[in-house]
């Protein structure tokens, strides 16, 4: 995810290969949390695929409205294959908050440096939203460590 965020920051692209790797590595993760191929594995896989599918549909609408890039749609869908059902809302919240912080930083940078595109409307500024999506993924990945300190 960090590699995808870095590529998005530099070139505003997230490669299909990275998204495919993120998505495919969810299957071994499901196997480890379900302790093998059994009914629990099937239930986990079903839940994750349904959530990812719904996310893909919603994000495609955002893509159609030019609010989201294609790589962002695929990366968020691949990430949600990893996120347990009970933490999806928190992860989406972290992604949204990271996106807002990213937008504020980009606007401030634009104002301070007086870039040549200063006359471009703020709503037209391209955001490397893969950074915010990666922040949400890293938030989820860090949960076991963060929860170790909570009683």
Secondary structure, 3 states (H helix, E strand, C coil): CHHHHHHHHHHCCCCHHHHHHHHHHHHHHHHHHHCCCCHHHHHHHHHHHHHHHHHHHHHHHHHHCCCCCHHHHHHHHHHHCCCCHHHHHHHHHHHHHHHHHHHHHHHHHHHHHCCHHHHCCHHHCCCCCHHHHHHHHHHHHHHHHHHCCCC
